[in-house]
Amino acid sequence: MIFAQTKFIQTKIQFNSCYCGNPLSAIKLPKNCGLLGIVRSEKLILASDNPTVHYGDDILAVALNPGMSPELQFILQKRHPVLWSNYTCSLNAEYDSSCEELFIL
């Protein structure tokens, strides 16, 4: 295997990332790709420590085959399709009868 073609990826975790609150090892990667660790608050946390992913983290990954780097980047940027966070979720909002006047029946 030729390592001269290795592609390194750095991805910032967004507030609605599917990986927030999950261990780094829970991320399913394409073949010949690996996770190196997380950069959080200017500190490197190695993947071997299996840290929990937080909003604002930078995930460091490597694709041994440069052709896999777009797929790796896509997987690491996976987000929830709606506004979501560990603290609030719009889907669990309670019924508010004052909004009924906004709808024409």
Buried (B, 14 or more C-beta within 10 A) or exposed (E): EEEEEBBEBEBEBBBBBBBBEEEBEEBEBBEBBEBBBBBBEEEEBEBEEEBBBBBBBEBBBBBBBEEBBEBBBEBBBBBBEEEBBEEEEEEEEEEEEEEEEEEEE
